[in-house]
Amino acid sequence: MKNNKLILTAMALLAASPALAEEVATGAAAGSIYKPLGAGLAIGIAAIGGTLGQGKAVAAAMDGISRNPSAAGKMFINYILGLALIESLVLLAWLTAGKMV
């Protein structure tokens, strides 16, 4: 019960903080530091997520092939297609991050 009150208090404080924020300055200096940082963070998260996804896909494919070696040919096309789709999401994040800067 005590933890719930703490969580609700923290959520209320975090929800109120944007109302107390100052207005953003306009001009060349506005956000000059934050855009490259945001772009770097976006591509970093995308790269980590893509790496983890590809690692799980490879592990699942190798596990499936080791359990049933005769199905390796049927699984190969789906495996390569899945890796290509995962990689395309990382490239899409890279392009989006490039547009942010």
PDB file as gemmi writes it, atoms N, CA and C in Angstrom:
CRYST1    1.000    1.000    1.000  90.00  90.00  90.00 P 1                      
ATOM      1  N   MET A   1       0.820  -1.189   0.000  1.00  0.00           N  
ATOM      2  CA  MET A   1       0.000   0.000   0.000  1.00  0.00           C  
ATOM      3  C   MET A   1       0.860   1.247   0.000  1.00  0.00           C  
ATOM      4  N   LYS A   2       1.959   1.189   0.776  1.00  0.00           N  
ATOM      5  CA  LYS A   2       2.847   2.340   0.859  1.00  0.00           C  
ATOM      6  C   LYS A   2       3.546   2.595  -0.475  1.00  0.00           C  
ATOM      7  N   ASN A   3       3.888   1.509  -1.176  1.00  0.00           N  
ATOM      8  CA  ASN A   3       4.546   1.648  -2.481  1.00  0.00           C  
ATOM      9  C   ASN A   3       3.600   2.276  -3.508  1.00  0.00           C  
ATOM     10  N   ASN A   4       2.317   1.949  -3.421  1.00  0.00           N  
ATOM     11  CA  ASN A   4       1.351   2.527  -4.359  1.00  0.00           C  
ATOM     12  C   ASN A   4       1.248   4.032  -4.170  1.00  0.00           C  
ATOM     13  N   LYS A   5       1.265   4.496  -2.930  1.00  0.00           N  
ATOM     14  CA  LYS A   5       1.206   5.928  -2.678  1.00  0.00           C  
ATOM     15  C   LYS A   5       2.450   6.625  -3.216  1.00  0.00           C  
ATOM     16  N   LEU A   6       3.582   5.993  -3.060  1.00  0.00           N  
ATOM     17  CA  LEU A   6       4.833   6.560  -3.563  1.00  0.00           C  
ATOM     18  C   LEU A   6       4.812   6.648  -5.085  1.00  0.00           C  
ATOM     19  N   ILE A   7       4.329   5.618  -5.724  1.00  0.00           N  
ATOM     20  CA  ILE A   7       4.251   5.602  -7.188  1.00  0.00           C  
ATOM     21  C   ILE A   7       3.278   6.661  -7.683  1.00  0.00           C  
ATOM     22  N   LEU A   8       2.109   6.776  -7.036  1.00  0.00           N  
ATOM     23  CA  LEU A   8       1.136   7.787  -7.444  1.00  0.00           C  
ATOM     24  C   LEU A   8       1.671   9.198  -7.232  1.00  0.00           C  
ATOM     25  N   THR A   9       2.404   9.419  -6.146  1.00  0.00           N  
ATOM     26  CA  THR A   9       2.992  10.737  -5.899  1.00  0.00           C  
ATOM     27  C   THR A   9       4.026  11.070  -6.967  1.00  0.00           C  
ATOM     28  N   ALA A  10       4.872  10.104  -7.313  1.00  0.00           N  
ATOM     29  CA  ALA A  10       5.886  10.322  -8.345  1.00  0.00           C  
ATOM     30  C   ALA A  10       5.238  10.602  -9.696  1.00  0.00           C  
ATOM     31  N   MET A  11       4.175   9.886 -10.015  1.00  0.00           N  
ATOM     32  CA  MET A  11       3.491  10.113 -11.286  1.00  0.00           C  
ATOM     33  C   MET A  11       2.854  11.499 -11.327  1.00  0.00           C  
ATOM     34  N   ALA A  12       2.289  11.947 -10.205  1.00  0.00           N  
ATOM     35  CA  ALA A  12       1.676  13.268 -10.164  1.00  0.00           C  
ATOM     36  C   ALA A  12       2.723  14.363 -10.324  1.00  0.00           C  
ATOM     37  N   LEU A  13       3.882  14.178  -9.695  1.00  0.00           N  
ATOM     38  CA  LEU A  13       4.943  15.172  -9.827  1.00  0.00           C  
ATOM     39  C   LEU A  13       5.498  15.215 -11.243  1.00  0.00           C  
ATOM     40  N   LEU A  14       5.668  14.050 -11.862  1.00  0.00           N  
ATOM     41  CA  LEU A  14       6.180  14.019 -13.228  1.00  0.00           C  
ATOM     42  C   LEU A  14       5.167  14.567 -14.226  1.00  0.00           C  
ATOM     43  N   ALA A  15       3.902  14.380 -13.961  1.00  0.00           N  
ATOM     44  CA  ALA A  15       2.880  14.892 -14.868  1.00  0.00           C  
ATOM     45  C   ALA A  15       2.768  16.406 -14.760  1.00  0.00           C  
ATOM     46  N   ALA A  16       3.094  16.956 -13.612  1.00  0.00           N  
ATOM     47  CA  ALA A  16       2.968  18.400 -13.416  1.00  0.00           C  
ATOM     48  C   ALA A  16       4.185  19.162 -13.922  1.00  0.00           C  
ATOM     49  N   SER A  17       5.298  18.516 -14.097  1.00  0.00           N  
ATOM     50  CA  SER A  17       6.521  19.229 -14.467  1.00  0.00           C  
ATOM     51  C   SER A  17       6.442  19.929 -15.824  1.00  0.00           C  
ATOM     52  N   PRO A  18       5.781  19.397 -16.856  1.00  0.00           N  
ATOM     53  CA  PRO A  18       5.695  20.163 -18.110  1.00  0.00           C  
ATOM     54  C   PRO A  18       4.911  21.472 -17.963  1.00  0.00           C  
ATOM     55  N   ALA A  19       3.991  21.533 -17.041  1.00  0.00           N  
ATOM     56  CA  ALA A  19       3.210  22.756 -16.850  1.00  0.00           C  
ATOM     57  C   ALA A  19       4.077  23.875 -16.280  1.00  0.00           C  
ATOM     58  N   LEU A  20       5.140  23.519 -15.586  1.00  0.00           N  
ATOM     59  CA  LEU A  20       6.013  24.512 -14.979  1.00  0.00           C  
ATOM     60  C   LEU A  20       7.222  24.850 -15.845  1.00  0.00           C  
ATOM     61  N   ALA A  21       7.326  24.237 -16.990  1.00  0.00           N  
ATOM     62  CA  ALA A  21       8.486  24.437 -17.842  1.00  0.00           C  
ATOM     63  C   ALA A  21       8.449  25.804 -18.515  1.00  0.00           C  
ATOM     64  N   GLU A  22       9.638  26.328 -18.806  1.00  0.00           N  
ATOM     65  CA  GLU A  22       9.735  27.607 -19.509  1.00  0.00           C  
ATOM     66  C   GLU A  22       9.513  27.392 -20.997  1.00  0.00           C  
ATOM     67  N   GLU A  23       9.163  28.457 -21.678  1.00  0.00           N  
ATOM     68  CA  GLU A  23       8.968  28.358 -23.111  1.00  0.00           C  
ATOM     69  C   GLU A  23      10.320  28.220 -23.806  1.00  0.00           C  
ATOM     70  N   VAL A  24      10.311  27.547 -24.938  1.00  0.00           N  
ATOM     71  CA  VAL A  24      11.530  27.304 -25.691  1.00  0.00           C  
ATOM     72  C   VAL A  24      11.886  28.550 -26.494  1.00  0.00           C  
ATOM     73  N   ALA A  25      13.159  28.900 -26.475  1.00  0.00           N  
ATOM     74  CA  ALA A  25      13.622  30.048 -27.248  1.00  0.00           C  
ATOM     75  C   ALA A  25      13.617  29.699 -28.733  1.00  0.00           C  
ATOM     76  N   THR A  26      13.330  30.678 -29.556  1.00  0.00           N  
ATOM     77  CA  THR A  26      13.365  30.460 -30.995  1.00  0.00           C  
ATOM     78  C   THR A  26      14.640  31.071 -31.547  1.00  0.00           C  
ATOM     79  N   GLY A  27      15.101  30.525 -32.636  1.00  0.00           N  
ATOM     80  CA  GLY A  27      16.309  31.050 -33.256  1.00  0.00           C  
ATOM     81  C   GLY A  27      17.298  29.938 -33.530  1.00  0.00           C  
ATOM     82  N   ALA A  28      18.517  30.328 -33.866  1.00  0.00           N  
ATOM     83  CA  ALA A  28      19.541  29.361 -34.258  1.00  0.00           C  
ATOM     84  C   ALA A  28      20.009  28.526 -33.074  1.00  0.00           C  
ATOM     85  N   ALA A  29      20.024  29.106 -31.869  1.00  0.00           N  
ATOM     86  CA  ALA A  29      20.541  28.382 -30.719  1.00  0.00           C  
ATOM     87  C   ALA A  29      19.520  27.435 -30.103  1.00  0.00           C  
ATOM     88  N   ALA A  30      18.262  27.544 -30.472  1.00  0.00           N  
ATOM     89  CA  ALA A  30      17.224  26.722 -29.865  1.00  0.00           C  
ATOM     90  C   ALA A  30      17.368  25.276 -30.316  1.00  0.00           C  
ATOM     91  N   GLY A  31      17.626  24.403 -29.394  1.00  0.00           N  
ATOM     92  CA  GLY A  31      17.719  22.978 -29.704  1.00  0.00           C  
ATOM     93  C   GLY A  31      18.955  22.577 -30.471  1.00  0.00           C  
ATOM     94  N   SER A  32      19.980  23.424 -30.505  1.00  0.00           N  
ATOM     95  CA  SER A  32      21.161  23.098 -31.292  1.00  0.00           C  
ATOM     96  C   SER A  32      21.930  21.921 -30.704  1.00  0.00           C  
ATOM     97  N   ILE A  33      21.817  21.716 -29.418  1.00  0.00           N  
ATOM     98  CA  ILE A  33      22.509  20.591 -28.788  1.00  0.00           C  
ATOM     99  C   ILE A  33      21.628  19.354 -28.779  1.00  0.00           C  
ATOM    100  N   TYR A  34      20.337  19.540 -28.648  1.00  0.00           N  
ATOM    101  CA  TYR A  34      19.448  18.416 -28.416  1.00  0.00           C  
ATOM    102  C   TYR A  34      19.132  17.607 -29.662  1.00  0.00           C  
ATOM    103  N   LYS A  35      19.145  18.222 -30.827  1.00  0.00           N  
ATOM    104  CA  LYS A  35      18.850  17.469 -32.047  1.00  0.00           C  
ATOM    105  C   LYS A  35      19.903  16.396 -32.334  1.00  0.00           C  
ATOM    106  N   PRO A  36      21.196  16.718 -32.316  1.00  0.00           N  
ATOM    107  CA  PRO A  36      22.180  15.652 -32.541  1.00  0.00           C  
ATOM    108  C   PRO A  36      22.174  14.597 -31.438  1.00  0.00           C  
ATOM    109  N   LEU A  37      21.919  15.026 -30.204  1.00  0.00           N  
ATOM    110  CA  LEU A  37      21.844  14.051 -29.113  1.00  0.00           C  
ATOM    111  C   LEU A  37      20.654  13.118 -29.301  1.00  0.00           C  
ATOM    112  N   GLY A  38      19.520  13.671 -29.700  1.00  0.00           N  
ATOM    113  CA  GLY A  38      18.347  12.849 -29.955  1.00  0.00           C  
ATOM    114  C   GLY A  38      18.552  11.907 -31.129  1.00  0.00           C  
ATOM    115  N   ALA A  39      19.220  12.399 -32.167  1.00  0.00           N  
ATOM    116  CA  ALA A  39      19.485  11.546 -33.327  1.00  0.00           C  
ATOM    117  C   ALA A  39      20.440  10.410 -32.954  1.00  0.00           C  
ATOM    118  N   GLY A  40      21.459  10.738 -32.187  1.00  0.00           N  
ATOM    119  CA  GLY A  40      22.396   9.697 -31.754  1.00  0.00           C  
ATOM    120  C   GLY A  40      21.732   8.676 -30.857  1.00  0.00           C  
ATOM    121  N   LEU A  41      20.872   9.140 -29.977  1.00  0.00           N  
ATOM    122  CA  LEU A  41      20.151   8.228 -29.091  1.00  0.00           C  
ATOM    123  C   LEU A  41      19.201   7.341 -29.892  1.00  0.00           C  
ATOM    124  N   ALA A  42      18.524   7.917 -30.878  1.00  0.00           N  
ATOM    125  CA  ALA A  42      17.587   7.142 -31.701  1.00  0.00           C  
ATOM    126  C   ALA A  42      18.299   6.047 -32.479  1.00  0.00           C  
ATOM    127  N   ILE A  43      19.412   6.374 -33.099  1.00  0.00           N  
ATOM    128  CA  ILE A  43      20.112   5.350 -33.877  1.00  0.00           C  
ATOM    129  C   ILE A  43      20.778   4.325 -32.964  1.00  0.00           C  
ATOM    130  N   GLY A  44      21.209   4.764 -31.786  1.00  0.00           N  
ATOM    131  CA  GLY A  44      21.785   3.808 -30.829  1.00  0.00           C  
ATOM    132  C   GLY A  44      20.772   2.796 -30.344  1.00  0.00           C  
ATOM    133  N   ILE A  45      19.572   3.268 -30.012  1.00  0.00           N  
ATOM    134  CA  ILE A  45      18.520   2.355 -29.561  1.00  0.00           C  
ATOM    135  C   ILE A  45      18.101   1.431 -30.698  1.00  0.00           C  
ATOM    136  N   ALA A  46      18.015   1.967 -31.910  1.00  0.00           N  
ATOM    137  CA  ALA A  46      17.642   1.133 -33.058  1.00  0.00           C  
ATOM    138  C   ALA A  46      18.697   0.072 -33.330  1.00  0.00           C  
ATOM    139  N   ALA A  47      19.962   0.444 -33.206  1.00  0.00           N  
ATOM    140  CA  ALA A  47      21.035  -0.531 -33.450  1.00  0.00           C  
ATOM    141  C   ALA A  47      21.024  -1.628 -32.398  1.00  0.00           C  
ATOM    142  N   ILE A  48      20.814  -1.240 -31.143  1.00  0.00           N  
ATOM    143  CA  ILE A  48      20.763  -2.250 -30.081  1.00  0.00           C  
ATOM    144  C   ILE A  48      19.565  -3.171 -30.275  1.00  0.00           C  
ATOM    145  N   GLY A  49      18.406  -2.582 -30.590  1.00  0.00           N  
ATOM    146  CA  GLY A  49      17.211  -3.399 -30.813  1.00  0.00           C  
ATOM    147  C   GLY A  49      17.356  -4.323 -32.010  1.00  0.00           C  
ATOM    148  N   GLY A  50      17.938  -3.808 -33.093  1.00  0.00           N  
ATOM    149  CA  GLY A  50      18.165  -4.642 -34.270  1.00  0.00           C  
ATOM    150  C   GLY A  50      19.137  -5.777 -34.003  1.00  0.00           C  
ATOM    151  N   THR A  51      20.179  -5.469 -33.240  1.00  0.00           N  
ATOM    152  CA  THR A  51      21.164  -6.499 -32.898  1.00  0.00           C  
ATOM    153  C   THR A  51      20.533  -7.599 -32.059  1.00  0.00           C  
ATOM    154  N   LEU A  52      19.747  -7.203 -31.065  1.00  0.00           N  
ATOM    155  CA  LEU A  52      19.083  -8.205 -30.232  1.00  0.00           C  
ATOM    156  C   LEU A  52      18.078  -9.022 -31.039  1.00  0.00           C  
ATOM    157  N   GLY A  53      17.339  -8.369 -31.930  1.00  0.00           N  
ATOM    158  CA  GLY A  53      16.378  -9.080 -32.767  1.00  0.00           C  
ATOM    159  C   GLY A  53      17.037 -10.052 -33.718  1.00  0.00           C  
ATOM    160  N   GLN A  54      18.135  -9.626 -34.322  1.00  0.00           N  
ATOM    161  CA  GLN A  54      18.841 -10.524 -35.228  1.00  0.00           C  
ATOM    162  C   GLN A  54      19.485 -11.680 -34.471  1.00  0.00           C  
ATOM    163  N   GLY A  55      19.969 -11.397 -33.288  1.00  0.00           N  
ATOM    164  CA  GLY A  55      20.551 -12.477 -32.480  1.00  0.00           C  
ATOM    165  C   GLY A  55      19.515 -13.524 -32.114  1.00  0.00           C  
ATOM    166  N   LYS A  56      18.323 -13.080 -31.734  1.00  0.00           N  
ATOM    167  CA  LYS A  56      17.258 -14.033 -31.403  1.00  0.00           C  
ATOM    168  C   LYS A  56      16.812 -14.799 -32.638  1.00  0.00           C  
ATOM    169  N   ALA A  57      16.770 -14.126 -33.800  1.00  0.00           N  
ATOM    170  CA  ALA A  57      16.360 -14.799 -35.027  1.00  0.00           C  
ATOM    171  C   ALA A  57      17.367 -15.872 -35.425  1.00  0.00           C  
ATOM    172  N   VAL A  58      18.640 -15.542 -35.322  1.00  0.00           N  
ATOM    173  CA  VAL A  58      19.681 -16.520 -35.654  1.00  0.00           C  
ATOM    174  C   VAL A  58      19.638 -17.688 -34.684  1.00  0.00           C  
ATOM    175  N   ALA A  59      19.476 -17.394 -33.395  1.00  0.00           N  
ATOM    176  CA  ALA A  59      19.421 -18.472 -32.400  1.00  0.00           C  
ATOM    177  C   ALA A  59      18.228 -19.389 -32.647  1.00  0.00           C  
ATOM    178  N   ALA A  60      17.068 -18.806 -32.972  1.00  0.00           N  
ATOM    179  CA  ALA A  60      15.883 -19.625 -33.230  1.00  0.00           C  
ATOM    180  C   ALA A  60      16.050 -20.460 -34.504  1.00  0.00           C  
ATOM    181  N   ALA A  61      16.658 -19.864 -35.526  1.00  0.00           N  
ATOM    182  CA  ALA A  61      16.869 -20.614 -36.769  1.00  0.00           C  
ATOM    183  C   ALA A  61      17.852 -21.766 -36.563  1.00  0.00           C  
ATOM    184  N   MET A  62      18.928 -21.517 -35.840  1.00  0.00           N  
ATOM    185  CA  MET A  62      19.896 -22.583 -35.594  1.00  0.00           C  
ATOM    186  C   MET A  62      19.300 -23.672 -34.708  1.00  0.00           C  
ATOM    187  N   ASP A  63      18.459 -23.282 -33.769  1.00  0.00           N  
ATOM    188  CA  ASP A  63      17.798 -24.267 -32.919  1.00  0.00           C  
ATOM    189  C   ASP A  63      16.848 -25.123 -33.749  1.00  0.00           C  
ATOM    190  N   GLY A  64      16.102 -24.478 -34.649  1.00  0.00           N  
ATOM    191  CA  GLY A  64      15.192 -25.227 -35.512  1.00  0.00           C  
ATOM    192  C   GLY A  64      15.924 -26.158 -36.465  1.00  0.00           C  
ATOM    193  N   ILE A  65      17.035 -25.698 -36.997  1.00  0.00           N  
ATOM    194  CA  ILE A  65      17.817 -26.540 -37.920  1.00  0.00           C  
ATOM    195  C   ILE A  65      18.442 -27.711 -37.167  1.00  0.00           C  
ATOM    196  N   SER A  66      18.898 -27.460 -35.942  1.00  0.00           N  
ATOM    197  CA  SER A  66      19.515 -28.554 -35.182  1.00  0.00           C  
ATOM    198  C   SER A  66      18.473 -29.594 -34.778  1.00  0.00           C  
ATOM    199  N   ARG A  67      17.237 -29.184 -34.578  1.00  0.00           N  
ATOM    200  CA  ARG A  67      16.181 -30.140 -34.235  1.00  0.00           C  
ATOM    201  C   ARG A  67      15.686 -30.918 -35.457  1.00  0.00           C  
ATOM    202  N   ASN A  68      15.673 -30.254 -36.618  1.00  0.00           N  
ATOM    203  CA  ASN A  68      15.177 -30.895 -37.829  1.00  0.00           C  
ATOM    204  C   ASN A  68      16.039 -30.455 -39.010  1.00  0.00           C  
ATOM    205  N   PRO A  69      17.172 -31.131 -39.235  1.00  0.00           N  
ATOM    206  CA  PRO A  69      18.084 -30.700 -40.309  1.00  0.00           C  
ATOM    207  C   PRO A  69      17.476 -30.774 -41.713  1.00  0.00           C  
ATOM    208  N   SER A  70      16.482 -31.612 -41.917  1.00  0.00           N  
ATOM    209  CA  SER A  70      15.892 -31.723 -43.254  1.00  0.00           C  
ATOM    210  C   SER A  70      15.042 -30.503 -43.606  1.00  0.00           C  
ATOM    211  N   ALA A  71      14.657 -29.693 -42.627  1.00  0.00           N  
ATOM    212  CA  ALA A  71      13.843 -28.505 -42.884  1.00  0.00           C  
ATOM    213  C   ALA A  71      14.689 -27.249 -43.069  1.00  0.00           C  
ATOM    214  N   ALA A  72      16.002 -27.400 -43.143  1.00  0.00           N  
ATOM    215  CA  ALA A  72      16.880 -26.235 -43.246  1.00  0.00           C  
ATOM    216  C   ALA A  72      16.617 -25.436 -44.512  1.00  0.00           C  
ATOM    217  N   GLY A  73      16.351 -26.095 -45.614  1.00  0.00           N  
ATOM    218  CA  GLY A  73      16.091 -25.395 -46.869  1.00  0.00           C  
ATOM    219  C   GLY A  73      14.814 -24.575 -46.830  1.00  0.00           C  
ATOM    220  N   LYS A  74      13.781 -25.098 -46.185  1.00  0.00           N  
ATOM    221  CA  LYS A  74      12.520 -24.376 -46.078  1.00  0.00           C  
ATOM    222  C   LYS A  74      12.637 -23.185 -45.130  1.00  0.00           C  
ATOM    223  N   MET A  75      13.438 -23.310 -44.100  1.00  0.00           N  
ATOM    224  CA  MET A  75      13.573 -22.239 -43.123  1.00  0.00           C  
ATOM    225  C   MET A  75      14.509 -21.137 -43.591  1.00  0.00           C  
ATOM    226  N   PHE A  76      15.376 -21.438 -44.539  1.00  0.00           N  
ATOM    227  CA  PHE A  76      16.396 -20.470 -44.943  1.00  0.00           C  
ATOM    228  C   PHE A  76      15.788 -19.201 -45.538  1.00  0.00           C  
ATOM    229  N   ILE A  77      14.795 -19.346 -46.407  1.00  0.00           N  
ATOM    230  CA  ILE A  77      14.174 -18.177 -47.045  1.00  0.00           C  
ATOM    231  C   ILE A  77      13.499 -17.286 -46.001  1.00  0.00           C  
ATOM    232  N   ASN A  78      12.752 -17.884 -45.088  1.00  0.00           N  
ATOM    233  CA  ASN A  78      12.099 -17.109 -44.031  1.00  0.00           C  
ATOM    234  C   ASN A  78      13.114 -16.456 -43.107  1.00  0.00           C  
ATOM    235  N   TYR A  79      14.195 -17.154 -42.856  1.00  0.00           N  
ATOM    236  CA  TYR A  79      15.254 -16.636 -42.002  1.00  0.00           C  
ATOM    237  C   TYR A  79      15.900 -15.398 -42.630  1.00  0.00           C  
ATOM    238  N   ILE A  80      16.254 -15.478 -43.889  1.00  0.00           N  
ATOM    239  CA  ILE A  80      16.881 -14.350 -44.578  1.00  0.00           C  
ATOM    240  C   ILE A  80      15.896 -13.187 -44.715  1.00  0.00           C  
ATOM    241  N   LEU A  81      14.636 -13.482 -45.002  1.00  0.00           N  
ATOM    242  CA  LEU A  81      13.620 -12.439 -45.101  1.00  0.00           C  
ATOM    243  C   LEU A  81      13.435 -11.721 -43.765  1.00  0.00           C  
ATOM    244  N   GLY A  82      13.407 -12.474 -42.680  1.00  0.00           N  
ATOM    245  CA  GLY A  82      13.286 -11.870 -41.349  1.00  0.00           C  
ATOM    246  C   GLY A  82      14.471 -10.992 -41.012  1.00  0.00           C  
ATOM    247  N   LEU A  83      15.686 -11.442 -41.332  1.00  0.00           N  
ATOM    248  CA  LEU A  83      16.872 -10.623 -41.074  1.00  0.00           C  
ATOM    249  C   LEU A  83      16.854  -9.346 -41.905  1.00  0.00           C  
ATOM    250  N   ALA A  84      16.396  -9.451 -43.146  1.00  0.00           N  
ATOM    251  CA  ALA A  84      16.326  -8.263 -44.003  1.00  0.00           C  
ATOM    252  C   ALA A  84      15.316  -7.254 -43.465  1.00  0.00           C  
ATOM    253  N   LEU A  85      14.187  -7.727 -42.958  1.00  0.00           N  
ATOM    254  CA  LEU A  85      13.193  -6.816 -42.399  1.00  0.00           C  
ATOM    255  C   LEU A  85      13.690  -6.163 -41.116  1.00  0.00           C  
ATOM    256  N   ILE A  86      14.398  -6.902 -40.288  1.00  0.00           N  
ATOM    257  CA  ILE A  86      14.964  -6.319 -39.066  1.00  0.00           C  
ATOM    258  C   ILE A  86      15.986  -5.253 -39.439  1.00  0.00           C  
ATOM    259  N   GLU A  87      16.827  -5.561 -40.403  1.00  0.00           N  
ATOM    260  CA  GLU A  87      17.853  -4.608 -40.815  1.00  0.00           C  
ATOM    261  C   GLU A  87      17.235  -3.373 -41.468  1.00  0.00           C  
ATOM    262  N   SER A  88      16.124  -3.561 -42.179  1.00  0.00           N  
ATOM    263  CA  SER A  88      15.480  -2.399 -42.807  1.00  0.00           C  
ATOM    264  C   SER A  88      14.933  -1.436 -41.757  1.00  0.00           C  
ATOM    265  N   LEU A  89      14.486  -1.943 -40.623  1.00  0.00           N  
ATOM    266  CA  LEU A  89      14.022  -1.061 -39.552  1.00  0.00           C  
ATOM    267  C   LEU A  89      15.170  -0.245 -38.977  1.00  0.00           C  
ATOM    268  N   VAL A  90      16.343  -0.855 -38.854  1.00  0.00           N  
ATOM    269  CA  VAL A  90      17.511  -0.114 -38.367  1.00  0.00           C  
ATOM    270  C   VAL A  90      17.907   0.957 -39.374  1.00  0.00           C  
ATOM    271  N   LEU A  91      17.876   0.634 -40.656  1.00  0.00           N  
ATOM    272  CA  LEU A  91      18.202   1.624 -41.680  1.00  0.00           C  
ATOM    273  C   LEU A  91      17.171   2.753 -41.725  1.00  0.00           C  
ATOM    274  N   LEU A  92      15.913   2.421 -41.494  1.00  0.00           N  
ATOM    275  CA  LEU A  92      14.877   3.446 -41.436  1.00  0.00           C  
ATOM    276  C   LEU A  92      15.120   4.395 -40.262  1.00  0.00           C  
ATOM    277  N   ALA A  93      15.529   3.851 -39.123  1.00  0.00           N  
ATOM    278  CA  ALA A  93      15.858   4.705 -37.973  1.00  0.00           C  
ATOM    279  C   ALA A  93      17.066   5.569 -38.282  1.00  0.00           C  
ATOM    280  N   TRP A  94      18.019   5.035 -39.022  1.00  0.00           N  
ATOM    281  CA  TRP A  94      19.206   5.811 -39.400  1.00  0.00           C  
ATOM    282  C   TRP A  94      18.826   6.983 -40.298  1.00  0.00           C  
ATOM    283  N   LEU A  95      17.950   6.728 -41.273  1.00  0.00           N  
ATOM    284  CA  LEU A  95      17.500   7.799 -42.154  1.00  0.00           C  
ATOM    285  C   LEU A  95      16.694   8.845 -41.394  1.00  0.00           C  
ATOM    286  N   THR A  96      15.846   8.393 -40.491  1.00  0.00           N  
ATOM    287  CA  THR A  96      15.053   9.321 -39.691  1.00  0.00           C  
ATOM    288  C   THR A  96      15.940  10.165 -38.798  1.00  0.00           C  
ATOM    289  N   ALA A  97      16.945   9.544 -38.197  1.00  0.00           N  
ATOM    290  CA  ALA A  97      17.870  10.285 -37.343  1.00  0.00           C  
ATOM    291  C   ALA A  97      18.673  11.287 -38.168  1.00  0.00           C  
ATOM    292  N   GLY A  98      19.004  10.942 -39.402  1.00  0.00           N  
ATOM    293  CA  GLY A  98      19.709  11.867 -40.281  1.00  0.00           C  
ATOM    294  C   GLY A  98      18.857  13.067 -40.639  1.00  0.00           C  
ATOM    295  N   LYS A  99      17.557  12.874 -40.755  1.00  0.00           N  
ATOM    296  CA  LYS A  99      16.651  13.990 -41.054  1.00  0.00           C  
ATOM    297  C   LYS A  99      16.457  14.899 -39.840  1.00  0.00           C  
ATOM    298  N   MET A 100      16.680  14.372 -38.638  1.00  0.00           N  
ATOM    299  CA  MET A 100      16.499  15.153 -37.426  1.00  0.00           C  
ATOM    300  C   MET A 100      17.578  16.215 -37.288  1.00  0.00           C  
ATOM    301  N   VAL A 101      18.760  15.933 -37.771  1.00  0.00           N  
ATOM    302  CA  VAL A 101      19.896  16.845 -37.558  1.00  0.00           C  
ATOM    303  C   VAL A 101      19.876  17.985 -38.518  1.00  0.00           C  
TER     304      VAL A 101                                                      
END                                                                             
